[in-house]
Amino acid sequence: MRNDEQVANKWLKQNGIAVKHMEKMDLCLQQAQMVATNLLTHHANWLNSEQRNLLTTYKKNIHIRARQNKACRAMAYKVLNLGKQLNRQLFRQHKVSNTNTDKSLCNKGQKHEVEYNG
């Protein structure tokens, strides 16, 4: 069981969540912290400067226990909404790129003749 805790703690740390503050922090704040960390880590090139400032400010406020009250639900919901918005953009982009490659594959394979040397 000790190994499972280490794996879980490592995953939480990668997602920006402090293990020792987990029980005391509101779930909504933790979810927003995870979204902010993942957006800044993996999708920073999709963010404008205002969005980056929101995410970095939220992460700074949430890491300092005295400021966690300032990182209220309103700010957490802004972060979660930004994550949802960016996820939709990425999904649309991925869908468009897959549709274009599927059409090109379908057009190439329309006229195939099979030879049978039976």
Biopython code that builds the backbone (N, CA, C, O; Angstrom):
import numpy as np
from Bio.PDB.StructureBuilder import StructureBuilder

atoms = [
    (1, "MET", "N", (0.824, -1.190, 0.000)),
    (1, "MET", "CA", (0.000, 0.000, 0.000)),
    (1, "MET", "C", (0.870, 1.256, 0.000)),
    (1, "MET", "O", (0.442, 2.294, -0.504)),
    (2, "ARG", "N", (2.036, 1.185, 0.533)),
    (2, "ARG", "CA", (2.936, 2.331, 0.576)),
    (2, "ARG", "C", (3.310, 2.780, -0.836)),
    (2, "ARG", "O", (3.420, 3.978, -1.097)),
    (3, "ASN", "N", (3.504, 1.834, -1.736)),
    (3, "ASN", "CA", (3.847, 2.161, -3.114)),
    (3, "ASN", "C", (2.698, 2.898, -3.795)),
    (3, "ASN", "O", (2.929, 3.819, -4.579)),
    (4, "ASP", "N", (1.448, 2.495, -3.497)),
    (4, "ASP", "CA", (0.290, 3.180, -4.069)),
    (4, "ASP", "C", (0.228, 4.632, -3.620)),
    (4, "ASP", "O", (-0.110, 5.514, -4.409)),
    (5, "GLU", "N", (0.550, 4.882, -2.363)),
    (5, "GLU", "CA", (0.554, 6.254, -1.852)),
    (5, "GLU", "C", (1.609, 7.095, -2.555)),
    (5, "GLU", "O", (1.375, 8.263, -2.867)),
    (6, "GLN", "N", (2.766, 6.501, -2.803)),
    (6, "GLN", "CA", (3.830, 7.235, -3.479)),
    (6, "GLN", "C", (3.425, 7.592, -4.905)),
    (6, "GLN", "O", (3.690, 8.699, -5.374)),
    (7, "VAL", "N", (2.784, 6.651, -5.590)),
    (7, "VAL", "CA", (2.331, 6.914, -6.959)),
    (7, "VAL", "C", (1.260, 8.007, -6.956)),
    (7, "VAL", "O", (1.286, 8.913, -7.789)),
    (8, "ALA", "N", (0.326, 7.914, -6.021)),
    (8, "ALA", "CA", (-0.735, 8.921, -5.928)),
    (8, "ALA", "C", (-0.164, 10.293, -5.585)),
    (8, "ALA", "O", (-0.566, 11.296, -6.174)),
    (9, "ASN", "N", (0.757, 10.343, -4.648)),
    (9, "ASN", "CA", (1.374, 11.618, -4.268)),
    (9, "ASN", "C", (2.144, 12.225, -5.425)),
    (9, "ASN", "O", (2.132, 13.442, -5.606)),
    (10, "LYS", "N", (2.812, 11.394, -6.206)),
    (10, "LYS", "CA", (3.561, 11.887, -7.364)),
    (10, "LYS", "C", (2.604, 12.474, -8.397)),
    (10, "LYS", "O", (2.879, 13.527, -8.973)),
    (11, "TRP", "N", (1.476, 11.792, -8.631)),
    (11, "TRP", "CA", (0.491, 12.275, -9.592)),
    (11, "TRP", "C", (-0.105, 13.597, -9.132)),
    (11, "TRP", "O", (-0.268, 14.521, -9.929)),
    (12, "LEU", "N", (-0.430, 13.686, -7.842)),
    (12, "LEU", "CA", (-0.983, 14.926, -7.300)),
    (12, "LEU", "C", (0.008, 16.073, -7.453)),
    (12, "LEU", "O", (-0.375, 17.186, -7.816)),
    (13, "LYS", "N", (1.280, 15.802, -7.177)),
    (13, "LYS", "CA", (2.295, 16.843, -7.296)),
    (13, "LYS", "C", (2.447, 17.297, -8.743)),
    (13, "LYS", "O", (2.618, 18.488, -9.003)),
    (14, "GLN", "N", (2.385, 16.356, -9.690)),
    (14, "GLN", "CA", (2.470, 16.714, -11.105)),
    (14, "GLN", "C", (1.300, 17.588, -11.539)),
    (14, "GLN", "O", (1.428, 18.399, -12.457)),
    (15, "ASN", "N", (0.169, 17.420, -10.881)),
    (15, "ASN", "CA", (-1.016, 18.210, -11.206)),
    (15, "ASN", "C", (-1.150, 19.451, -10.335)),
    (15, "ASN", "O", (-2.183, 20.120, -10.368)),
    (16, "GLY", "N", (-0.125, 19.766, -9.560)),
    (16, "GLY", "CA", (-0.088, 21.015, -8.812)),
    (16, "GLY", "C", (-0.826, 21.007, -7.496)),
    (16, "GLY", "O", (-1.108, 22.075, -6.952)),
    (17, "ILE", "N", (-1.150, 19.842, -6.961)),
    (17, "ILE", "CA", (-1.901, 19.773, -5.721)),
    (17, "ILE", "C", (-0.976, 19.344, -4.592)),
    (17, "ILE", "O", (-0.305, 18.317, -4.692)),
    (18, "ALA", "N", (-0.938, 20.127, -3.517)),
    (18, "ALA", "CA", (-0.118, 19.798, -2.355)),
    (18, "ALA", "C", (-0.851, 18.756, -1.516)),
    (18, "ALA", "O", (-2.006, 18.955, -1.141)),
    (19, "VAL", "N", (-0.183, 17.654, -1.226)),
    (19, "VAL", "CA", (-0.808, 16.537, -0.524)),
    (19, "VAL", "C", (-1.185, 16.928, 0.897)),
    (19, "VAL", "O", (-2.252, 16.544, 1.377)),
    (20, "LYS", "N", (-0.337, 17.679, 1.573)),
    (20, "LYS", "CA", (-0.604, 18.009, 2.976)),
    (20, "LYS", "C", (-1.771, 18.970, 3.162)),
    (20, "LYS", "O", (-2.325, 19.053, 4.259)),
    (21, "HIS", "N", (-2.155, 19.692, 2.124)),
    (21, "HIS", "CA", (-3.277, 20.620, 2.223)),
    (21, "HIS", "C", (-4.556, 20.062, 1.621)),
    (21, "HIS", "O", (-5.578, 20.747, 1.574)),
    (22, "MET", "N", (-4.500, 18.841, 1.170)),
    (22, "MET", "CA", (-5.618, 18.275, 0.429)),
    (22, "MET", "C", (-6.894, 18.176, 1.251)),
    (22, "MET", "O", (-7.970, 18.500, 0.748)),
    (23, "GLU", "N", (-6.805, 17.745, 2.477)),
    (23, "GLU", "CA", (-8.000, 17.569, 3.303)),
    (23, "GLU", "C", (-8.628, 18.895, 3.708)),
    (23, "GLU", "O", (-9.839, 18.973, 3.917)),
    (24, "LYS", "N", (-7.813, 19.931, 3.819)),
    (24, "LYS", "CA", (-8.302, 21.220, 4.309)),
    (24, "LYS", "C", (-8.842, 22.114, 3.203)),
    (24, "LYS", "O", (-9.569, 23.067, 3.479)),
    (25, "MET", "N", (-8.496, 21.819, 1.956)),
    (25, "MET", "CA", (-8.872, 22.682, 0.843)),
    (25, "MET", "C", (-10.167, 22.195, 0.205)),
    (25, "MET", "O", (-10.421, 20.993, 0.120)),
    (26, "ASP", "N", (-10.969, 23.136, -0.235)),
    (26, "ASP", "CA", (-12.221, 22.851, -0.907)),
    (26, "ASP", "C", (-11.954, 22.121, -2.229)),
    (26, "ASP", "O", (-10.968, 22.408, -2.908)),
    (27, "LEU", "N", (-12.819, 21.192, -2.590)),
    (27, "LEU", "CA", (-12.644, 20.395, -3.802)),
    (27, "LEU", "C", (-12.645, 21.264, -5.056)),
    (27, "LEU", "O", (-11.875, 21.020, -5.984)),
    (28, "CYS", "N", (-13.492, 22.258, -5.084)),
    (28, "CYS", "CA", (-13.557, 23.156, -6.236)),
    (28, "CYS", "C", (-12.222, 23.871, -6.451)),
    (28, "CYS", "O", (-11.775, 24.031, -7.587)),
    (29, "LEU", "N", (-11.596, 24.295, -5.370)),
    (29, "LEU", "CA", (-10.296, 24.959, -5.465)),
    (29, "LEU", "C", (-9.224, 23.993, -5.956)),
    (29, "LEU", "O", (-8.339, 24.380, -6.720)),
    (30, "GLN", "N", (-9.301, 22.747, -5.523)),
    (30, "GLN", "CA", (-8.330, 21.736, -5.965)),
    (30, "GLN", "C", (-8.488, 21.439, -7.454)),
    (30, "GLN", "O", (-7.497, 21.314, -8.174)),
    (31, "GLN", "N", (-9.724, 21.327, -7.911)),
    (31, "GLN", "CA", (-9.963, 21.067, -9.328)),
    (31, "GLN", "C", (-9.446, 22.221, -10.188)),
    (31, "GLN", "O", (-8.829, 21.999, -11.230)),
    (32, "ALA", "N", (-9.696, 23.430, -9.751)),
    (32, "ALA", "CA", (-9.233, 24.596, -10.494)),
    (32, "ALA", "C", (-7.706, 24.661, -10.491)),
    (32, "ALA", "O", (-7.095, 25.068, -11.479)),
    (33, "GLN", "N", (-7.103, 24.262, -9.391)),
    (33, "GLN", "CA", (-5.642, 24.244, -9.310)),
    (33, "GLN", "C", (-5.066, 23.239, -10.298)),
    (33, "GLN", "O", (-4.057, 23.514, -10.947)),
    (34, "MET", "N", (-5.694, 22.088, -10.416)),
    (34, "MET", "CA", (-5.242, 21.075, -11.354)),
    (34, "MET", "C", (-5.399, 21.557, -12.799)),
    (34, "MET", "O", (-4.512, 21.348, -13.626)),
    (35, "VAL", "N", (-6.515, 22.194, -13.096)),
    (35, "VAL", "CA", (-6.756, 22.719, -14.438)),
    (35, "VAL", "C", (-5.725, 23.802, -14.769)),
    (35, "VAL", "O", (-5.164, 23.812, -15.865)),
    (36, "ALA", "N", (-5.477, 24.706, -13.829)),
    (36, "ALA", "CA", (-4.510, 25.785, -14.065)),
    (36, "ALA", "C", (-3.119, 25.222, -14.316)),
    (36, "ALA", "O", (-2.419, 25.678, -15.219)),
    (37, "THR", "N", (-2.720, 24.248, -13.536)),
    (37, "THR", "CA", (-1.395, 23.646, -13.714)),
    (37, "THR", "C", (-1.281, 22.979, -15.071)),
    (37, "THR", "O", (-0.284, 23.163, -15.769)),
    (38, "ASN", "N", (-2.289, 22.207, -15.454)),
    (38, "ASN", "CA", (-2.237, 21.502, -16.733)),
    (38, "ASN", "C", (-2.277, 22.453, -17.925)),
    (38, "ASN", "O", (-1.595, 22.227, -18.924)),
    (39, "LEU", "N", (-3.076, 23.520, -17.823)),
    (39, "LEU", "CA", (-3.122, 24.481, -18.922)),
    (39, "LEU", "C", (-1.787, 25.188, -19.101)),
    (39, "LEU", "O", (-1.307, 25.349, -20.223)),
    (40, "LEU", "N", (-1.191, 25.608, -17.992)),
    (40, "LEU", "CA", (0.093, 26.306, -18.081)),
    (40, "LEU", "C", (1.214, 25.367, -18.536)),
    (40, "LEU", "O", (2.158, 25.799, -19.197)),
    (41, "THR", "N", (1.110, 24.102, -18.188)),
    (41, "THR", "CA", (2.160, 23.147, -18.544)),
    (41, "THR", "C", (2.038, 22.671, -19.985)),
    (41, "THR", "O", (3.025, 22.649, -20.720)),
    (42, "HIS", "N", (0.836, 22.291, -20.388)),
    (42, "HIS", "CA", (0.671, 21.611, -21.670)),
    (42, "HIS", "C", (0.099, 22.472, -22.787)),
    (42, "HIS", "O", (0.324, 22.171, -23.959)),
    (43, "HIS", "N", (-0.628, 23.526, -22.464)),
    (43, "HIS", "CA", (-1.320, 24.301, -23.498)),
    (43, "HIS", "C", (-1.064, 25.798, -23.380)),
    (43, "HIS", "O", (-1.940, 26.599, -23.705)),
    (44, "ALA", "N", (0.092, 26.178, -22.932)),
    (44, "ALA", "CA", (0.404, 27.598, -22.733)),
    (44, "ALA", "C", (0.393, 28.368, -24.044)),
    (44, "ALA", "O", (0.099, 29.564, -24.050)),
    (45, "ASN", "N", (0.704, 27.712, -25.149)),
    (45, "ASN", "CA", (0.729, 28.415, -26.431)),
    (45, "ASN", "C", (-0.675, 28.773, -26.929)),
    (45, "ASN", "O", (-0.799, 29.593, -27.838)),
    (46, "TRP", "N", (-1.714, 28.196, -26.374)),
    (46, "TRP", "CA", (-3.093, 28.512, -26.738)),
    (46, "TRP", "C", (-3.661, 29.660, -25.903)),
    (46, "TRP", "O", (-4.765, 30.131, -26.177)),
    (47, "LEU", "N", (-2.926, 30.115, -24.893)),
    (47, "LEU", "CA", (-3.423, 31.129, -23.968)),
    (47, "LEU", "C", (-2.928, 32.517, -24.349)),
    (47, "LEU", "O", (-1.806, 32.673, -24.829)),
    (48, "ASN", "N", (-3.775, 33.527, -24.132)),
    (48, "ASN", "CA", (-3.306, 34.899, -24.301)),
    (48, "ASN", "C", (-2.748, 35.394, -22.963)),
    (48, "ASN", "O", (-2.806, 34.669, -21.969)),
    (49, "SER", "N", (-2.220, 36.593, -22.926)),
    (49, "SER", "CA", (-1.547, 37.096, -21.721)),
    (49, "SER", "C", (-2.516, 37.264, -20.552)),
    (49, "SER", "O", (-2.148, 37.014, -19.405)),
    (50, "GLU", "N", (-3.743, 37.682, -20.831)),
    (50, "GLU", "CA", (-4.730, 37.849, -19.760)),
    (50, "GLU", "C", (-5.069, 36.500, -19.118)),
    (50, "GLU", "O", (-5.192, 36.402, -17.897)),
    (51, "GLN", "N", (-5.216, 35.486, -19.932)),
    (51, "GLN", "CA", (-5.526, 34.155, -19.420)),
    (51, "GLN", "C", (-4.358, 33.586, -18.614)),
    (51, "GLN", "O", (-4.559, 32.971, -17.567)),
    (52, "ARG", "N", (-3.125, 33.798, -19.115)),
    (52, "ARG", "CA", (-1.943, 33.343, -18.368)),
    (52, "ARG", "C", (-1.851, 34.033, -17.021)),
    (52, "ARG", "O", (-1.531, 33.398, -16.017)),
    (53, "ASN", "N", (-2.131, 35.334, -16.993)),
    (53, "ASN", "CA", (-2.097, 36.077, -15.728)),
    (53, "ASN", "C", (-3.124, 35.536, -14.742)),
    (53, "ASN", "O", (-2.828, 35.408, -13.554)),
    (54, "LEU", "N", (-4.319, 35.218, -15.212)),
    (54, "LEU", "CA", (-5.349, 34.647, -14.346)),
    (54, "LEU", "C", (-4.868, 33.326, -13.742)),
    (54, "LEU", "O", (-5.009, 33.100, -12.541)),
    (55, "LEU", "N", (-4.308, 32.471, -14.568)),
    (55, "LEU", "CA", (-3.867, 31.158, -14.091)),
    (55, "LEU", "C", (-2.686, 31.257, -13.126)),
    (55, "LEU", "O", (-2.664, 30.572, -12.104)),
    (56, "THR", "N", (-1.713, 32.098, -13.441)),
    (56, "THR", "CA", (-0.560, 32.231, -12.545)),
    (56, "THR", "C", (-0.958, 32.895, -11.230)),
    (56, "THR", "O", (-0.454, 32.515, -10.173)),
    (57, "THR", "N", (-1.850, 33.875, -11.282)),
    (57, "THR", "CA", (-2.327, 34.508, -10.050)),
    (57, "THR", "C", (-3.065, 33.500, -9.185)),
    (57, "THR", "O", (-2.878, 33.458, -7.969)),
    (58, "TYR", "N", (-3.901, 32.692, -9.816)),
    (58, "TYR", "CA", (-4.636, 31.672, -9.062)),
    (58, "TYR", "C", (-3.672, 30.678, -8.408)),
    (58, "TYR", "O", (-3.826, 30.323, -7.239)),
    (59, "LYS", "N", (-2.681, 30.237, -9.178)),
    (59, "LYS", "CA", (-1.721, 29.269, -8.615)),
    (59, "LYS", "C", (-0.929, 29.871, -7.464)),
    (59, "LYS", "O", (-0.665, 29.189, -6.474)),
    (60, "LYS", "N", (-0.546, 31.141, -7.579)),
    (60, "LYS", "CA", (0.175, 31.792, -6.483)),
    (60, "LYS", "C", (-0.691, 31.904, -5.242)),
    (60, "LYS", "O", (-0.233, 31.637, -4.131)),
    (61, "ASN", "N", (-1.940, 32.300, -5.428)),
    (61, "ASN", "CA", (-2.842, 32.454, -4.292)),
    (61, "ASN", "C", (-3.152, 31.128, -3.621)),
    (61, "ASN", "O", (-3.292, 31.076, -2.399)),
    (62, "ILE", "N", (-3.261, 30.079, -4.375)),
    (62, "ILE", "CA", (-3.656, 28.796, -3.820)),
    (62, "ILE", "C", (-2.493, 28.122, -3.087)),
    (62, "ILE", "O", (-2.721, 27.335, -2.168)),
    (63, "HIS", "N", (-1.261, 28.418, -3.478)),
    (63, "HIS", "CA", (-0.103, 27.798, -2.821)),
    (63, "HIS", "C", (0.182, 28.393, -1.447)),
    (63, "HIS", "O", (0.784, 27.732, -0.600)),
    (64, "ILE", "N", (-0.236, 29.615, -1.222)),
    (64, "ILE", "CA", (-0.025, 30.261, 0.071)),
    (64, "ILE", "C", (-1.300, 30.105, 0.879)),
    (64, "ILE", "O", (-2.343, 30.646, 0.510)),
    (65, "ARG", "N", (-1.225, 29.373, 1.973)),
    (65, "ARG", "CA", (-2.431, 29.044, 2.740)),
    (65, "ARG", "C", (-3.167, 30.284, 3.237)),
    (65, "ARG", "O", (-4.394, 30.279, 3.330)),
    (66, "ALA", "N", (-2.433, 31.341, 3.556)),
    (66, "ALA", "CA", (-3.086, 32.554, 4.048)),
    (66, "ALA", "C", (-3.925, 33.213, 2.962)),
    (66, "ALA", "O", (-4.889, 33.915, 3.266)),
    (67, "ARG", "N", (-3.568, 32.995, 1.700)),
    (67, "ARG", "CA", (-4.295, 33.615, 0.592)),
    (67, "ARG", "C", (-5.360, 32.707, 0.002)),
    (67, "ARG", "O", (-6.037, 33.104, -0.947)),
    (68, "GLN", "N", (-5.530, 31.508, 0.527)),
    (68, "GLN", "CA", (-6.512, 30.605, -0.059)),
    (68, "GLN", "C", (-7.924, 31.154, 0.044)),
    (68, "GLN", "O", (-8.775, 30.848, -0.791)),
    (69, "ASN", "N", (-8.176, 31.964, 1.067)),
    (69, "ASN", "CA", (-9.493, 32.580, 1.165)),
    (69, "ASN", "C", (-9.722, 33.590, 0.058)),
    (69, "ASN", "O", (-10.852, 33.786, -0.389)),
    (70, "LYS", "N", (-8.633, 34.241, -0.392)),
    (70, "LYS", "CA", (-8.754, 35.195, -1.494)),
    (70, "LYS", "C", (-8.988, 34.467, -2.814)),
    (70, "LYS", "O", (-9.622, 35.000, -3.725)),
    (71, "ALA", "N", (-8.474, 33.252, -2.904)),
    (71, "ALA", "CA", (-8.712, 32.446, -4.108)),
    (71, "ALA", "C", (-10.086, 31.816, -3.970)),
    (71, "ALA", "O", (-10.221, 30.602, -3.818)),
    (72, "CYS", "N", (-11.090, 32.655, -4.027)),
    (72, "CYS", "CA", (-12.458, 32.235, -3.746)),
    (72, "CYS", "C", (-13.028, 31.421, -4.903)),
    (72, "CYS", "O", (-12.376, 31.190, -5.921)),
    (73, "ARG", "N", (-14.241, 31.010, -4.705)),
    (73, "ARG", "CA", (-14.907, 30.193, -5.712)),
    (73, "ARG", "C", (-15.069, 30.918, -7.045)),
    (73, "ARG", "O", (-15.013, 30.283, -8.098)),
    (74, "ALA", "N", (-15.266, 32.215, -7.018)),
    (74, "ALA", "CA", (-15.452, 32.963, -8.267)),
    (74, "ALA", "C", (-14.226, 32.846, -9.159)),
    (74, "ALA", "O", (-14.340, 32.628, -10.366)),
    (75, "MET", "N", (-13.055, 32.993, -8.555)),
    (75, "MET", "CA", (-11.823, 32.876, -9.329)),
    (75, "MET", "C", (-11.617, 31.430, -9.790)),
    (75, "MET", "O", (-11.152, 31.192, -10.905)),
    (76, "ALA", "N", (-11.960, 30.477, -8.940)),
    (76, "ALA", "CA", (-11.840, 29.068, -9.305)),
    (76, "ALA", "C", (-12.758, 28.749, -10.485)),
    (76, "ALA", "O", (-12.367, 28.017, -11.394)),
    (77, "TYR", "N", (-13.977, 29.296, -10.475)),
    (77, "TYR", "CA", (-14.894, 29.044, -11.580)),
    (77, "TYR", "C", (-14.397, 29.681, -12.876)),
    (77, "TYR", "O", (-14.614, 29.133, -13.957)),
    (78, "LYS", "N", (-13.736, 30.824, -12.777)),
    (78, "LYS", "CA", (-13.141, 31.427, -13.972)),
    (78, "LYS", "C", (-12.088, 30.504, -14.565)),
    (78, "LYS", "O", (-12.016, 30.329, -15.782)),
    (79, "VAL", "N", (-11.273, 29.915, -13.699)),
    (79, "VAL", "CA", (-10.231, 28.995, -14.158)),
    (79, "VAL", "C", (-10.859, 27.755, -14.782)),
    (79, "VAL", "O", (-10.424, 27.306, -15.843)),
    (80, "LEU", "N", (-11.877, 27.199, -14.135)),
    (80, "LEU", "CA", (-12.540, 26.009, -14.667)),
    (80, "LEU", "C", (-13.224, 26.302, -16.003)),
    (80, "LEU", "O", (-13.177, 25.480, -16.918)),
    (81, "ASN", "N", (-13.858, 27.467, -16.117)),
    (81, "ASN", "CA", (-14.492, 27.848, -17.385)),
    (81, "ASN", "C", (-13.465, 28.043, -18.488)),
    (81, "ASN", "O", (-13.710, 27.670, -19.636)),
    (82, "LEU", "N", (-12.329, 28.617, -18.156)),
    (82, "LEU", "CA", (-11.255, 28.776, -19.131)),
    (82, "LEU", "C", (-10.763, 27.407, -19.602)),
    (82, "LEU", "O", (-10.509, 27.211, -20.791)),
    (83, "GLY", "N", (-10.630, 26.470, -18.677)),
    (83, "GLY", "CA", (-10.213, 25.114, -19.038)),
    (83, "GLY", "C", (-11.215, 24.454, -19.970)),
    (83, "GLY", "O", (-10.828, 23.777, -20.923)),
    (84, "LYS", "N", (-12.500, 24.648, -19.699)),
    (84, "LYS", "CA", (-13.544, 24.071, -20.552)),
    (84, "LYS", "C", (-13.516, 24.704, -21.941)),
    (84, "LYS", "O", (-13.656, 24.015, -22.952)),
    (85, "GLN", "N", (-13.334, 26.019, -21.977)),
    (85, "GLN", "CA", (-13.281, 26.732, -23.252)),
    (85, "GLN", "C", (-12.099, 26.261, -24.095)),
    (85, "GLN", "O", (-12.251, 26.015, -25.291)),
    (86, "LEU", "N", (-10.939, 26.135, -23.487)),
    (86, "LEU", "CA", (-9.755, 25.700, -24.218)),
    (86, "LEU", "C", (-9.892, 24.252, -24.660)),
    (86, "LEU", "O", (-9.444, 23.894, -25.749)),
    (87, "ASN", "N", (-10.502, 23.420, -23.834)),
    (87, "ASN", "CA", (-10.726, 22.026, -24.196)),
    (87, "ASN", "C", (-11.608, 21.925, -25.435)),
    (87, "ASN", "O", (-11.365, 21.086, -26.303)),
    (88, "ARG", "N", (-12.624, 22.770, -25.521)),
    (88, "ARG", "CA", (-13.494, 22.775, -26.699)),
    (88, "ARG", "C", (-12.741, 23.209, -27.948)),
    (88, "ARG", "O", (-12.934, 22.639, -29.021)),
    (89, "GLN", "N", (-11.878, 24.223, -27.811)),
    (89, "GLN", "CA", (-11.077, 24.675, -28.948)),
    (89, "GLN", "C", (-10.159, 23.565, -29.432)),
    (89, "GLN", "O", (-10.049, 23.325, -30.634)),
    (90, "LEU", "N", (-9.501, 22.892, -28.503)),
    (90, "LEU", "CA", (-8.600, 21.804, -28.871)),
    (90, "LEU", "C", (-9.354, 20.659, -29.532)),
    (90, "LEU", "O", (-8.862, 20.063, -30.490)),
    (91, "PHE", "N", (-10.538, 20.351, -29.031)),
    (91, "PHE", "CA", (-11.347, 19.293, -29.615)),
    (91, "PHE", "C", (-11.747, 19.643, -31.045)),
    (91, "PHE", "O", (-11.662, 18.802, -31.940)),
    (92, "ARG", "N", (-12.187, 20.895, -31.260)),
    (92, "ARG", "CA", (-12.563, 21.329, -32.610)),
    (92, "ARG", "C", (-11.373, 21.240, -33.559)),
    (92, "ARG", "O", (-11.506, 20.773, -34.690)),
    (93, "GLN", "N", (-10.214, 21.691, -33.094)),
    (93, "GLN", "CA", (-9.008, 21.655, -33.923)),
    (93, "GLN", "C", (-8.642, 20.217, -34.277)),
    (93, "GLN", "O", (-8.293, 19.921, -35.420)),
    (94, "HIS", "N", (-8.724, 19.334, -33.297)),
    (94, "HIS", "CA", (-8.400, 17.929, -33.519)),
    (94, "HIS", "C", (-9.410, 17.294, -34.478)),
    (94, "HIS", "O", (-9.029, 16.497, -35.335)),
    (95, "LYS", "N", (-10.675, 17.635, -34.342)),
    (95, "LYS", "CA", (-11.721, 17.087, -35.198)),
    (95, "LYS", "C", (-11.530, 17.534, -36.645)),
    (95, "LYS", "O", (-11.692, 16.740, -37.572)),
    (96, "VAL", "N", (-11.186, 18.805, -36.832)),
    (96, "VAL", "CA", (-10.965, 19.327, -38.183)),
    (96, "VAL", "C", (-9.758, 18.653, -38.822)),
    (96, "VAL", "O", (-9.814, 18.280, -39.994)),
    (97, "SER", "N", (-8.684, 18.492, -38.085)),
    (97, "SER", "CA", (-7.487, 17.879, -38.662)),
    (97, "SER", "C", (-7.730, 16.409, -38.986)),
    (97, "SER", "O", (-7.226, 15.918, -39.996)),
    (98, "ASN", "N", (-8.485, 15.698, -38.161)),
    (98, "ASN", "CA", (-8.796, 14.298, -38.451)),
    (98, "ASN", "C", (-9.749, 14.160, -39.625)),
    (98, "ASN", "O", (-9.625, 13.212, -40.402)),
    (99, "THR", "N", (-10.687, 15.069, -39.776)),
    (99, "THR", "CA", (-11.626, 15.022, -40.888)),
    (99, "THR", "C", (-10.899, 15.226, -42.206)),
    (99, "THR", "O", (-11.200, 14.553, -43.192)),
    (100, "ASN", "N", (-9.950, 16.145, -42.233)),
    (100, "ASN", "CA", (-9.192, 16.401, -43.462)),
    (100, "ASN", "C", (-8.362, 15.193, -43.862)),
    (100, "ASN", "O", (-8.283, 14.868, -45.046)),
    (101, "THR", "N", (-7.746, 14.526, -42.908)),
    (101, "THR", "CA", (-6.930, 13.358, -43.255)),
    (101, "THR", "C", (-7.811, 12.190, -43.663)),
    (101, "THR", "O", (-7.425, 11.418, -44.541)),
    (102, "ASP", "N", (-8.981, 12.035, -43.057)),
    (102, "ASP", "CA", (-9.889, 10.953, -43.433)),
    (102, "ASP", "C", (-10.400, 11.130, -44.859)),
    (102, "ASP", "O", (-10.497, 10.155, -45.604)),
    (103, "LYS", "N", (-10.727, 12.360, -45.249)),
    (103, "LYS", "CA", (-11.216, 12.612, -46.608)),
    (103, "LYS", "C", (-10.142, 12.312, -47.637)),
    (103, "LYS", "O", (-10.433, 11.746, -48.691)),
    (104, "SER", "N", (-8.909, 12.684, -47.346)),
    (104, "SER", "CA", (-7.836, 12.425, -48.306)),
    (104, "SER", "C", (-7.586, 10.933, -48.439)),
    (104, "SER", "O", (-7.249, 10.470, -49.529)),
    (105, "LEU", "N", (-7.738, 10.169, -47.375)),
    (105, "LEU", "CA", (-7.572, 8.724, -47.450)),
    (105, "LEU", "C", (-8.702, 8.078, -48.243)),
    (105, "LEU", "O", (-8.467, 7.136, -49.000)),
    (106, "CYS", "N", (-9.926, 8.576, -48.075)),
    (106, "CYS", "CA", (-11.066, 8.011, -48.794)),
    (106, "CYS", "C", (-10.953, 8.273, -50.289)),
    (106, "CYS", "O", (-11.273, 7.394, -51.089)),
    (107, "ASN", "N", (-10.510, 9.449, -50.681)),
    (107, "ASN", "CA", (-10.387, 9.785, -52.091)),
    (107, "ASN", "C", (-9.306, 8.952, -52.770)),
    (107, "ASN", "O", (-9.443, 8.611, -53.945)),
    (108, "LYS", "N", (-8.266, 8.629, -52.074)),
    (108, "LYS", "CA", (-7.180, 7.858, -52.667)),
    (108, "LYS", "C", (-7.599, 6.416, -52.933)),
    (108, "LYS", "O", (-7.109, 5.799, -53.878)),
    (109, "GLY", "N", (-8.478, 5.879, -52.134)),
    (109, "GLY", "CA", (-8.792, 4.463, -52.248)),
    (109, "GLY", "C", (-10.046, 4.153, -53.034)),
    (109, "GLY", "O", (-10.569, 3.045, -52.916)),
    (110, "GLN", "N", (-10.551, 5.074, -53.827)),
    (110, "GLN", "CA", (-11.817, 4.836, -54.510)),
    (110, "GLN", "C", (-11.688, 3.883, -55.690)),
    (110, "GLN", "O", (-12.584, 3.066, -55.903)),
    (111, "LYS", "N", (-10.623, 3.953, -56.457)),
    (111, "LYS", "CA", (-10.512, 3.127, -57.650)),
    (111, "LYS", "C", (-9.380, 2.111, -57.478)),
    (111, "LYS", "O", (-8.246, 2.334, -57.903)),
    (112, "HIS", "N", (-9.716, 1.025, -56.861)),
    (112, "HIS", "CA", (-8.734, -0.048, -56.678)),
    (112, "HIS", "C", (-9.204, -1.278, -57.437)),
    (112, "HIS", "O", (-10.354, -1.702, -57.319)),
    (113, "GLU", "N", (-8.325, -1.821, -58.191)),
    (113, "GLU", "CA", (-8.638, -3.059, -58.878)),
    (113, "GLU", "C", (-7.772, -4.153, -58.273)),
    (113, "GLU", "O", (-6.574, -3.974, -58.056)),
    (114, "VAL", "N", (-8.394, -5.268, -58.012)),
    (114, "VAL", "CA", (-7.677, -6.375, -57.396)),
    (114, "VAL", "C", (-7.439, -7.438, -58.452)),
    (114, "VAL", "O", (-8.366, -7.871, -59.138)),
    (115, "GLU", "N", (-6.197, -7.850, -58.574)),
    (115, "GLU", "CA", (-5.872, -8.921, -59.528)),
    (115, "GLU", "C", (-5.909, -10.241, -58.784)),
    (115, "GLU", "O", (-5.463, -10.359, -57.642)),
    (116, "TYR", "N", (-6.455, -11.222, -59.470)),
    (116, "TYR", "CA", (-6.537, -12.551, -58.863)),
    (116, "TYR", "C", (-5.755, -13.514, -59.750)),
    (116, "TYR", "O", (-6.070, -13.696, -60.927)),
    (117, "ASN", "N", (-4.749, -14.115, -59.172)),
    (117, "ASN", "CA", (-3.949, -15.083, -59.910)),
    (117, "ASN", "C", (-4.221, -16.486, -59.366)),
    (117, "ASN", "O", (-3.316, -17.146, -58.854)),
    (118, "GLY", "N", (-5.434, -16.924, -59.476)),
    (118, "GLY", "CA", (-5.870, -18.170, -58.884)),
    (118, "GLY", "C", (-5.577, -19.327, -59.654)),
    (118, "GLY", "O", (-5.903, -20.441, -59.243)),
]
sb = StructureBuilder()
sb.init_structure("model")
sb.init_model(0)
sb.init_chain("A")
sb.init_seg("    ")
for serial, (resi, resn, name, xyz) in enumerate(atoms, 1):
    if name == "N":
        sb.init_residue(resn, " ", resi, " ")
    sb.init_atom(name, np.array(xyz, "f"), 0.0, 1.0, " ", f" {name:<3s}", serial, name[0])
structure = sb.get_structure()
